[in-house]
Amino acid sequence: MAAELPRDLVVKLYNQIGQDPELPRRNPTIAAWQEPPHRLSDVQSETLPQTVDFAIIGSGITGCSVAKSLLENSLSDNKSVAVFEARRLTTGATSRNGGFLSSHAPSFFSSFAETVGIESATKIGRFCERTLEEIKRVAEAEGLYDECQIRPVEIAVTANDNELLNKIGESFRMFDENIPENTRKCVSVSKEDAEKEYGLKDIVGAFIYQSHVFWPYRLVTGLFQRLLDRYPQRFAVETNTPVTSITLSGGSAYPYILTTPRGTVRAAKVFHCTSGFTGHLLPKLRGPIYPCRLTMSCAPPGPQFGNRPMAWLWHVPQTYDPQTRTVEQGLYWMQQNAQTGDLFYGGDLQKLEDFISANDTGYSADAANNLKTLLPQKIFARGWTDPATGLTISAMDPHHTWSGILSMTADQQPIVGALPVAISGRDVAGGEWIAAGFNGYGMGQCWSSGEAIARMALGERKPEWLPDVFLSTEKRLTGPSMTTGAAFESFFNR
Protein backbone atom coordinates (compact mmCIF):
# COMPACT_ATOMS: atom_id res chain seq x y z
CA MET A 1 0.00 0.00 0.00
CA ALA A 2 2.85 2.41 0.76
CA ALA A 3 3.66 2.57 -2.97
CA GLU A 4 0.19 4.04 -3.64
CA LEU A 5 0.71 7.08 -1.42
CA PRO A 6 1.43 10.54 -2.85
CA ARG A 7 4.89 11.89 -2.13
CA ASP A 8 3.69 14.76 0.06
CA LEU A 9 1.79 12.35 2.31
CA VAL A 10 4.80 10.05 2.63
CA VAL A 11 6.97 12.98 3.74
CA LYS A 12 4.32 14.06 6.22
CA LEU A 13 4.05 10.58 7.73
CA TYR A 14 7.84 10.24 8.04
CA ASN A 15 7.89 13.51 9.95
CA GLN A 16 5.03 12.44 12.20
CA ILE A 17 6.69 9.12 13.05
CA GLY A 18 9.91 10.86 14.06
CA GLN A 19 8.49 13.87 15.87
CA ASP A 20 8.27 14.56 19.61
CA PRO A 21 5.00 13.05 20.93
CA GLU A 22 5.13 15.68 23.68
CA LEU A 23 3.62 15.13 27.11
CA PRO A 24 0.20 13.51 27.49
CA ARG A 25 -2.34 16.23 26.71
CA ARG A 26 -4.55 17.81 29.31
CA ASN A 27 -8.32 17.18 29.01
CA PRO A 28 -8.25 13.98 26.96
CA THR A 29 -11.41 12.29 25.72
CA ILE A 30 -13.11 10.28 28.47
CA ALA A 31 -13.31 6.53 27.92
CA ALA A 32 -16.35 4.64 29.16
CA TRP A 33 -13.93 2.46 31.14
CA GLN A 34 -12.92 5.49 33.23
CA GLU A 35 -16.36 6.15 34.66
CA PRO A 36 -16.94 6.47 37.48
CA PRO A 37 -13.41 7.73 38.23
CA HIS A 38 -11.57 5.97 41.04
CA ARG A 39 -11.38 7.86 44.34
CA LEU A 40 -7.60 8.05 43.94
CA SER A 41 -7.81 9.61 40.48
CA ASP A 42 -6.02 12.77 41.61
CA VAL A 43 -3.96 11.33 44.45
CA GLN A 44 -0.64 13.00 45.21
CA SER A 45 1.60 13.77 48.15
CA GLU A 46 1.23 17.10 49.88
CA THR A 47 4.80 17.83 48.83
CA LEU A 48 7.08 15.87 46.53
CA PRO A 49 9.81 13.81 48.19
CA GLN A 50 13.31 15.16 47.75
CA THR A 51 14.62 11.74 46.77
CA VAL A 52 13.21 8.39 45.69
CA ASP A 53 15.01 5.13 45.06
CA PHE A 54 12.79 4.00 42.20
CA ALA A 55 10.93 6.52 40.02
CA ILE A 56 8.31 5.05 37.69
CA ILE A 57 6.96 7.29 34.94
CA GLY A 58 3.47 6.20 33.92
CA SER A 59 0.55 4.78 35.94
CA GLY A 60 -0.83 2.23 33.48
CA ILE A 61 -0.70 -1.53 33.88
CA THR A 62 3.04 -1.63 33.11
CA GLY A 63 3.93 0.97 35.73
CA CYS A 64 1.65 -0.79 38.21
CA SER A 65 3.43 -4.08 37.61
CA VAL A 66 6.83 -2.43 38.12
CA ALA A 67 5.66 -0.85 41.38
CA LYS A 68 4.14 -4.04 42.76
CA SER A 69 7.15 -6.13 41.79
CA LEU A 70 9.60 -3.70 43.41
CA LEU A 71 7.62 -3.29 46.62
CA GLU A 72 7.11 -7.02 47.13
CA ASN A 73 10.65 -8.13 46.29
CA SER A 74 12.93 -8.63 49.32
CA LEU A 75 15.85 -7.30 47.26
CA SER A 76 14.31 -3.82 47.32
CA ASP A 77 15.18 -3.71 51.03
CA ASN A 78 12.49 -1.21 52.07
CA LYS A 79 13.57 1.29 49.42
CA SER A 80 11.12 3.96 48.27
CA VAL A 81 9.02 3.80 45.11
CA ALA A 82 7.12 6.65 43.46
CA VAL A 83 4.89 6.68 40.38
CA PHE A 84 4.71 9.92 38.39
CA GLU A 85 1.64 10.37 36.19
CA ALA A 86 1.13 13.34 33.87
CA ARG A 87 -2.66 13.21 34.18
CA ARG A 88 -5.21 11.44 36.35
CA LEU A 89 -4.48 7.93 37.59
CA THR A 90 -4.44 5.23 34.89
CA THR A 91 -6.04 7.34 32.18
CA GLY A 92 -3.70 6.39 29.33
CA ALA A 93 -3.82 3.38 27.02
CA THR A 94 -4.64 0.90 29.81
CA SER A 95 -8.07 2.47 30.33
CA ARG A 96 -8.74 3.18 26.64
CA ASN A 97 -8.39 -0.28 25.11
CA GLY A 98 -10.76 -3.08 24.17
CA GLY A 99 -10.66 -4.87 27.52
CA PHE A 100 -9.48 -8.15 26.02
CA LEU A 101 -7.64 -10.41 28.45
CA SER A 102 -6.32 -12.50 25.61
CA SER A 103 -3.17 -13.09 23.61
CA HIS A 104 -2.47 -11.88 20.10
CA ALA A 105 0.16 -14.59 19.63
CA PRO A 106 -2.16 -17.26 18.14
CA SER A 107 -3.24 -14.88 15.35
CA PHE A 108 0.29 -13.58 14.71
CA PHE A 109 2.32 -16.74 15.26
CA SER A 110 3.08 -17.29 11.57
CA SER A 111 4.20 -13.66 11.18
CA PHE A 112 6.44 -13.94 14.24
CA ALA A 113 7.88 -17.20 12.93
CA GLU A 114 8.73 -15.49 9.65
CA THR A 115 10.40 -12.46 11.23
CA VAL A 116 12.07 -13.83 14.39
CA GLY A 117 11.96 -17.62 13.91
CA ILE A 118 9.90 -20.47 15.35
CA GLU A 119 11.83 -20.61 18.63
CA SER A 120 11.30 -16.93 19.41
CA ALA A 121 7.70 -17.04 18.20
CA THR A 122 7.07 -19.92 20.60
CA LYS A 123 8.67 -17.98 23.43
CA ILE A 124 6.46 -14.97 22.68
CA GLY A 125 3.40 -17.21 22.73
CA ARG A 126 4.32 -18.69 26.11
CA PHE A 127 5.21 -15.25 27.47
CA CYS A 128 1.75 -13.96 26.59
CA GLU A 129 0.06 -16.99 28.17
CA ARG A 130 2.11 -16.45 31.33
CA THR A 131 1.07 -12.80 31.43
CA LEU A 132 -2.64 -13.59 31.19
CA GLU A 133 -2.40 -16.17 33.96
CA GLU A 134 -0.47 -13.74 36.17
CA ILE A 135 -3.11 -11.03 35.74
CA LYS A 136 -5.86 -13.45 36.71
CA ARG A 137 -3.81 -14.72 39.66
CA VAL A 138 -3.08 -11.21 40.95
CA ALA A 139 -6.70 -10.13 40.53
CA GLU A 140 -7.85 -13.17 42.51
CA ALA A 141 -5.21 -12.75 45.22
CA GLU A 142 -6.04 -9.07 45.69
CA GLY A 143 -9.81 -9.58 45.79
CA LEU A 144 -10.34 -7.71 42.51
CA TYR A 145 -11.51 -10.54 40.26
CA ASP A 146 -15.18 -9.62 40.48
CA GLU A 147 -14.54 -5.87 40.69
CA CYS A 148 -12.74 -5.85 37.34
CA GLN A 149 -15.26 -8.29 35.85
CA ILE A 150 -12.86 -10.95 34.61
CA ARG A 151 -15.04 -13.45 32.79
CA PRO A 152 -14.67 -16.22 30.21
CA VAL A 153 -15.89 -15.56 26.69
CA GLU A 154 -15.97 -17.22 23.32
CA ILE A 155 -14.00 -15.14 20.82
CA ALA A 156 -15.08 -15.20 17.18
CA VAL A 157 -12.25 -14.30 14.81
CA THR A 158 -13.60 -13.54 11.35
CA ALA A 159 -12.42 -12.19 8.01
CA ASN A 160 -14.07 -11.03 4.81
CA ASP A 161 -11.15 -12.18 2.67
CA ASN A 162 -10.03 -15.77 2.02
CA GLU A 163 -6.33 -14.93 2.01
CA LEU A 164 -6.65 -13.25 5.41
CA LEU A 165 -8.69 -16.08 6.88
CA ASN A 166 -6.26 -18.71 5.60
CA LYS A 167 -3.32 -16.82 7.10
CA ILE A 168 -5.10 -16.59 10.46
CA GLY A 169 -5.94 -20.29 10.31
CA GLU A 170 -2.34 -21.25 9.55
CA SER A 171 -1.17 -19.08 12.43
CA PHE A 172 -3.56 -20.76 14.87
CA ARG A 173 -2.41 -24.18 13.61
CA MET A 174 1.25 -23.30 14.14
CA PHE A 175 0.53 -21.91 17.60
CA ASP A 176 -1.26 -25.09 18.69
CA GLU A 177 1.48 -27.27 17.20
CA ASN A 178 4.33 -25.43 18.93
CA ILE A 179 2.57 -24.74 22.24
CA PRO A 180 0.78 -28.04 22.86
CA GLU A 181 0.17 -27.24 26.54
CA ASN A 182 -2.35 -24.60 25.46
CA THR A 183 -5.74 -26.23 26.03
CA ARG A 184 -7.87 -23.48 24.44
CA LYS A 185 -7.76 -24.90 20.95
CA CYS A 186 -9.13 -22.94 18.02
CA VAL A 187 -12.09 -24.37 16.09
CA SER A 188 -12.77 -23.56 12.44
CA VAL A 189 -16.35 -22.57 11.56
CA SER A 190 -17.72 -22.38 8.02
CA LYS A 191 -19.13 -19.20 6.52
CA GLU A 192 -22.68 -20.59 6.68
CA ASP A 193 -22.43 -21.76 10.29
CA ALA A 194 -20.76 -18.52 11.42
CA GLU A 195 -23.46 -16.43 9.79
CA LYS A 196 -26.22 -18.58 11.28
CA GLU A 197 -24.76 -18.86 14.79
CA TYR A 198 -23.36 -15.36 15.24
CA GLY A 199 -25.52 -13.24 12.94
CA LEU A 200 -22.56 -12.00 10.91
CA LYS A 201 -22.49 -11.03 7.25
CA ASP A 202 -19.94 -10.51 4.48
CA ILE A 203 -17.47 -13.00 5.96
CA VAL A 204 -15.75 -16.03 4.44
CA GLY A 205 -15.54 -18.03 7.68
CA ALA A 206 -14.48 -17.81 11.31
CA PHE A 207 -12.35 -19.32 14.04
CA ILE A 208 -13.63 -19.71 17.58
CA TYR A 209 -11.57 -20.02 20.75
CA GLN A 210 -12.00 -19.49 24.50
CA SER A 211 -10.46 -16.56 26.36
CA HIS A 212 -11.35 -13.79 28.82
CA VAL A 213 -12.29 -10.11 28.90
CA PHE A 214 -12.16 -7.63 31.78
CA TRP A 215 -12.24 -4.00 32.97
CA PRO A 216 -8.53 -2.98 33.04
CA TYR A 217 -9.03 0.43 34.68
CA ARG A 218 -10.71 -1.11 37.72
CA LEU A 219 -7.98 -3.71 38.12
CA VAL A 220 -5.06 -1.28 37.95
CA THR A 221 -6.58 1.49 40.08
CA GLY A 222 -7.63 -1.15 42.62
CA LEU A 223 -4.07 -2.47 42.76
CA PHE A 224 -2.63 1.01 43.26
CA GLN A 225 -5.05 1.56 46.13
CA ARG A 226 -3.95 -1.66 47.81
CA LEU A 227 -0.26 -0.86 47.36
CA LEU A 228 -0.70 2.60 48.88
CA ASP A 229 -2.55 1.10 51.84
CA ARG A 230 0.05 -1.65 52.28
CA TYR A 231 3.21 0.46 51.91
CA PRO A 232 2.33 3.96 53.19
CA GLN A 233 5.92 4.76 54.17
CA ARG A 234 7.56 3.48 51.00
CA PHE A 235 5.14 4.15 48.16
CA ALA A 236 3.68 7.29 46.62
CA VAL A 237 1.62 8.02 43.52
CA GLU A 238 1.95 11.53 42.13
CA THR A 239 -0.84 12.18 39.64
CA ASN A 240 -1.05 15.39 37.61
CA THR A 241 2.73 15.52 37.92
CA PRO A 242 4.32 15.19 34.48
CA VAL A 243 8.05 14.60 34.32
CA THR A 244 9.16 17.30 31.91
CA SER A 245 12.86 16.46 31.84
CA ILE A 246 15.47 14.07 33.21
CA THR A 247 18.99 15.32 33.82
CA LEU A 248 22.07 14.02 35.61
CA SER A 249 23.93 15.31 38.63
CA GLY A 250 26.99 13.15 39.10
CA GLY A 251 28.58 11.84 42.25
CA SER A 252 25.37 11.01 44.07
CA ALA A 253 23.40 7.94 45.11
CA TYR A 254 20.52 9.71 43.37
CA PRO A 255 22.05 10.80 40.06
CA TYR A 256 18.81 11.53 38.20
CA ILE A 257 16.99 14.84 38.54
CA LEU A 258 13.34 14.60 37.50
CA THR A 259 11.81 18.00 36.85
CA THR A 260 8.06 18.43 37.27
CA PRO A 261 5.74 21.46 37.58
CA ARG A 262 5.58 20.70 41.32
CA GLY A 263 9.33 20.70 41.82
CA THR A 264 12.28 18.37 41.32
CA VAL A 265 12.93 14.89 42.65
CA ARG A 266 16.23 13.03 42.69
CA ALA A 267 16.08 9.33 41.84
CA ALA A 268 18.45 6.38 41.95
CA LYS A 269 16.73 4.52 39.11
CA VAL A 270 14.10 5.51 36.53
CA PHE A 271 11.53 3.32 34.78
CA HIS A 272 9.96 4.50 31.52
CA CYS A 273 6.42 3.08 31.23
CA THR A 274 4.96 5.79 29.02
CA SER A 275 3.73 3.86 25.99
CA GLY A 276 3.21 6.12 22.95
CA PHE A 277 4.72 9.11 24.76
CA THR A 278 8.09 7.41 25.29
CA GLY A 279 9.90 9.54 22.73
CA HIS A 280 9.29 12.75 24.65
CA LEU A 281 11.84 11.97 27.38
CA LEU A 282 13.89 9.65 25.14
CA PRO A 283 14.43 11.56 21.86
CA LYS A 284 16.62 8.83 20.36
CA LEU A 285 13.63 6.47 20.43
CA ARG A 286 11.51 8.73 18.22
CA GLY A 287 10.99 6.55 15.18
CA PRO A 288 11.86 3.19 16.73
CA ILE A 289 8.76 3.75 18.87
CA TYR A 290 5.94 6.05 17.83
CA PRO A 291 2.33 6.83 18.81
CA CYS A 292 -0.71 5.55 16.95
CA ARG A 293 -4.18 6.90 17.70
CA LEU A 294 -7.16 4.56 17.46
CA THR A 295 -10.82 5.10 18.30
CA MET A 296 -13.47 3.28 20.32
CA SER A 297 -17.14 3.71 21.20
CA CYS A 298 -19.51 2.33 23.79
CA ALA A 299 -23.18 1.93 22.86
CA PRO A 300 -26.23 -0.17 23.72
CA PRO A 301 -26.78 -3.21 21.49
CA GLY A 302 -29.37 -3.43 18.76
CA PRO A 303 -32.95 -4.21 19.87
CA GLN A 304 -32.69 -7.91 19.00
CA PHE A 305 -28.97 -8.39 19.67
CA GLY A 306 -29.24 -9.79 23.18
CA ASN A 307 -26.37 -10.30 25.62
CA ARG A 308 -23.94 -13.15 25.02
CA PRO A 309 -20.63 -14.16 26.63
CA MET A 310 -18.83 -13.29 23.40
CA ALA A 311 -16.08 -11.11 22.02
CA TRP A 312 -15.36 -10.49 18.35
CA LEU A 313 -12.38 -9.73 16.11
CA TRP A 314 -13.12 -8.80 12.48
CA HIS A 315 -10.19 -8.77 10.06
CA VAL A 316 -10.46 -6.84 6.80
CA PRO A 317 -7.78 -6.07 4.18
CA GLN A 318 -5.98 -2.81 4.84
CA THR A 319 -7.11 -0.47 2.07
CA TYR A 320 -6.31 3.07 0.96
CA ASP A 321 -8.74 5.43 -0.78
CA PRO A 322 -6.73 7.97 -2.82
CA GLN A 323 -9.74 10.28 -3.15
CA THR A 324 -10.27 10.74 0.59
CA ARG A 325 -6.78 9.67 1.72
CA THR A 326 -8.43 7.39 4.26
CA VAL A 327 -7.18 3.97 5.32
CA GLU A 328 -9.18 1.12 6.78
CA GLN A 329 -6.76 -0.15 9.36
CA GLY A 330 -7.50 -3.88 9.05
CA LEU A 331 -9.01 -4.92 12.40
CA TYR A 332 -12.19 -4.21 14.35
CA TRP A 333 -12.90 -5.58 17.82
CA MET A 334 -15.80 -5.75 20.27
CA GLN A 335 -16.82 -7.16 23.61
CA GLN A 336 -20.13 -6.95 25.46
CA ASN A 337 -20.50 -6.01 29.10
CA ALA A 338 -22.15 -8.89 30.92
CA GLN A 339 -24.04 -6.66 33.37
CA THR A 340 -25.30 -3.79 31.21
CA GLY A 341 -25.18 -5.37 27.75
CA ASP A 342 -23.30 -2.33 26.44
CA LEU A 343 -20.98 -2.93 23.50
CA PHE A 344 -17.37 -1.73 23.71
CA TYR A 345 -16.03 -1.70 20.16
CA GLY A 346 -13.37 -0.05 18.07
CA GLY A 347 -11.23 0.09 14.96
CA ASP A 348 -10.53 2.78 12.45
CA LEU A 349 -11.19 4.12 9.01
CA GLN A 350 -9.55 7.55 8.89
CA LYS A 351 -6.92 9.65 7.18
CA LEU A 352 -3.41 8.27 7.50
CA GLU A 353 -2.12 11.37 9.23
CA ASP A 354 -4.84 10.93 11.89
CA PHE A 355 -3.35 7.56 12.86
CA ILE A 356 0.15 8.85 13.65
CA SER A 357 -0.76 11.11 16.56
CA ALA A 358 -0.28 11.37 20.33
CA ASN A 359 -3.24 13.70 20.76
CA ASP A 360 -6.11 11.96 22.54
CA THR A 361 -8.07 15.14 23.28
CA GLY A 362 -10.22 14.33 20.25
CA TYR A 363 -10.75 11.87 17.42
CA SER A 364 -11.25 12.16 13.69
CA ALA A 365 -14.75 12.65 12.29
CA ASP A 366 -14.03 9.83 9.81
CA ALA A 367 -13.35 7.36 12.62
CA ALA A 368 -16.36 8.40 14.71
CA ASN A 369 -18.77 8.25 11.77
CA ASN A 370 -17.45 4.84 10.74
CA LEU A 371 -18.07 3.45 14.24
CA LYS A 372 -21.66 4.72 14.22
CA THR A 373 -22.57 2.60 11.19
CA LEU A 374 -20.08 -0.26 11.58
CA LEU A 375 -22.14 -2.79 13.52
CA PRO A 376 -25.63 -2.48 11.99
CA GLN A 377 -24.51 -1.78 8.42
CA LYS A 378 -21.24 -3.67 7.92
CA ILE A 379 -20.80 -6.43 10.48
CA PHE A 380 -24.11 -7.94 11.56
CA ALA A 381 -26.96 -9.31 9.46
CA ARG A 382 -29.45 -9.34 12.32
CA GLY A 383 -30.09 -7.80 15.71
CA TRP A 384 -30.39 -4.21 14.53
CA THR A 385 -33.97 -3.88 13.28
CA ASP A 386 -35.91 -0.78 14.30
CA PRO A 387 -39.14 -2.16 15.87
CA ALA A 388 -41.10 0.90 14.72
CA THR A 389 -40.19 0.68 11.04
CA GLY A 390 -39.00 -2.88 10.51
CA LEU A 391 -35.88 -1.47 8.83
CA THR A 392 -32.24 -1.97 9.76
CA ILE A 393 -30.97 0.81 12.00
CA SER A 394 -28.79 3.11 9.90
CA ALA A 395 -26.54 4.41 12.67
CA MET A 396 -25.92 3.99 16.38
CA ASP A 397 -25.89 6.66 19.07
CA PRO A 398 -22.90 5.85 21.32
CA HIS A 399 -22.80 6.76 25.01
CA HIS A 400 -19.09 7.51 24.63
CA THR A 401 -16.55 7.82 21.85
CA TRP A 402 -12.89 8.24 22.71
CA SER A 403 -9.39 7.90 21.33
CA GLY A 404 -6.37 6.12 22.76
CA ILE A 405 -2.67 6.25 22.02
CA LEU A 406 -0.88 2.99 21.25
CA SER A 407 2.89 2.61 21.23
CA MET A 408 4.08 1.07 17.99
CA THR A 409 7.59 -0.16 17.25
CA ALA A 410 9.31 -0.33 13.91
CA ASP A 411 10.13 -4.05 14.29
CA GLN A 412 6.72 -4.82 15.84
CA GLN A 413 8.11 -6.18 19.12
CA PRO A 414 8.04 -4.52 22.57
CA ILE A 415 11.11 -2.77 23.97
CA VAL A 416 11.94 -4.21 27.39
CA GLY A 417 15.06 -3.93 29.53
CA ALA A 418 17.84 -1.58 30.56
CA LEU A 419 18.25 1.50 28.38
CA PRO A 420 21.69 1.71 26.78
CA VAL A 421 23.57 4.89 27.62
CA ALA A 422 23.76 5.60 23.88
CA ILE A 423 19.96 5.77 23.82
CA SER A 424 19.24 7.61 27.07
CA GLY A 425 22.10 10.05 26.60
CA ARG A 426 22.77 9.84 30.34
CA ASP A 427 25.94 8.08 31.41
CA VAL A 428 24.69 5.80 34.20
CA ALA A 429 24.72 2.14 33.23
CA GLY A 430 21.72 0.23 34.52
CA GLY A 431 20.04 3.35 35.82
CA GLU A 432 17.17 3.63 33.34
CA TRP A 433 14.74 0.90 32.33
CA ILE A 434 11.96 0.66 29.79
CA ALA A 435 8.90 -1.44 29.01
CA ALA A 436 6.94 0.03 26.11
CA GLY A 437 6.01 -0.50 22.48
CA PHE A 438 3.34 -3.19 22.79
CA ASN A 439 1.87 -2.49 19.35
CA GLY A 440 -1.74 -2.50 20.53
CA TYR A 441 -1.52 -5.85 22.33
CA GLY A 442 -0.46 -4.79 25.79
CA MET A 443 -2.78 -6.84 27.95
CA GLY A 444 -0.95 -10.01 26.99
CA GLN A 445 2.50 -8.46 27.46
CA CYS A 446 2.62 -5.44 29.80
CA TRP A 447 2.35 -7.11 33.19
CA SER A 448 5.19 -9.58 32.69
CA SER A 449 7.33 -6.90 31.00
CA GLY A 450 6.96 -4.61 34.01
CA GLU A 451 7.78 -7.47 36.37
CA ALA A 452 10.86 -8.34 34.31
CA ILE A 453 12.44 -4.88 34.38
CA ALA A 454 11.73 -4.52 38.10
CA ARG A 455 13.48 -7.79 38.86
CA MET A 456 16.44 -7.04 36.59
CA ALA A 457 16.82 -3.54 38.07
CA LEU A 458 17.10 -5.19 41.50
CA GLY A 459 19.99 -7.30 40.24
CA GLU A 460 18.24 -10.51 39.22
CA ARG A 461 19.11 -12.24 35.98
CA LYS A 462 16.83 -11.85 32.98
CA PRO A 463 13.80 -14.07 33.57
CA GLU A 464 13.92 -17.16 31.37
CA TRP A 465 10.38 -16.44 30.17
CA LEU A 466 11.24 -12.98 28.76
CA PRO A 467 11.80 -13.29 24.97
CA ASP A 468 15.26 -12.15 23.89
CA VAL A 469 13.74 -10.37 20.88
CA PHE A 470 12.11 -7.89 23.30
CA LEU A 471 15.41 -6.77 24.84
CA SER A 472 16.39 -3.12 24.57
CA THR A 473 19.90 -3.66 23.26
CA GLU A 474 21.81 -0.89 21.53
CA LYS A 475 22.30 -3.13 18.50
CA ARG A 476 18.57 -3.62 18.12
CA LEU A 477 17.49 -0.05 18.84
CA THR A 478 20.02 1.46 16.42
CA GLY A 479 19.75 -1.25 13.77
CA PRO A 480 18.12 -1.14 10.32
CA SER A 481 14.84 -2.64 11.56
CA MET A 482 14.31 0.34 13.89
CA THR A 483 14.71 3.28 11.52
CA THR A 484 11.94 5.73 10.68
CA GLY A 485 11.77 4.15 7.24
CA ALA A 486 11.32 0.71 8.78
CA ALA A 487 8.59 2.10 11.01
CA PHE A 488 6.82 3.57 7.99
CA GLU A 489 6.95 0.29 6.08
CA SER A 490 5.89 -1.83 9.04
CA PHE A 491 2.80 0.32 9.63
CA PHE A 492 1.39 -1.16 6.41
CA ASN A 493 2.43 -4.73 7.14
CA ARG A 494 0.73 -5.68 10.39
Secondary structure as UniProt FT lines:
FT   HELIX           2..4
FT   HELIX           7..18
FT   HELIX           32..34
FT   TURN            39..42
FT   STRAND          51..57
FT   HELIX           61..72
FT   HELIX           74..76
FT   TURN            77..78
FT   STRAND          81..84
FT   TURN            89..90
FT   HELIX           93..95
FT   STRAND          100..101
FT   HELIX           105..116
FT   HELIX           118..141
FT   TURN            142..143
FT   TURN            145..149
FT   STRAND          151..159
FT   HELIX           162..178
FT   TURN            180..181
FT   STRAND          187..189
FT   HELIX           191..198
FT   STRAND          205..213
FT   HELIX           216..230
FT   TURN            232..234
FT   STRAND          235..238
FT   TURN            239..240
FT   STRAND          245..248
FT   STRAND          256..260
FT   TURN            261..262
FT   STRAND          263..272
FT   HELIX           275..277
FT   HELIX           278..281
FT   HELIX           283..285
FT   TURN            287..288
FT   STRAND          289..299
FT   TURN            303..305
FT   STRAND          310..315
FT   STRAND          319..321
FT   TURN            322..325
FT   STRAND          326..328
FT   STRAND          331..336
FT   TURN            338..340
FT   STRAND          343..346
FT   STRAND          349..351
FT   HELIX           352..355
FT   HELIX           365..373
FT   HELIX           374..379
FT   TURN            387..389
FT   STRAND          400..409
FT   TURN            410..411
FT   STRAND          415..418
FT   HELIX           421..424
FT   TURN            429..430
FT   STRAND          432..436
FT   TURN            439..440
FT   HELIX           442..444
FT   HELIX           446..457
FT   TURN            458..459
FT   TURN            464..465
FT   HELIX           468..470
FT   HELIX           474..477
FT   HELIX           480..482
FT   HELIX           484..491
//
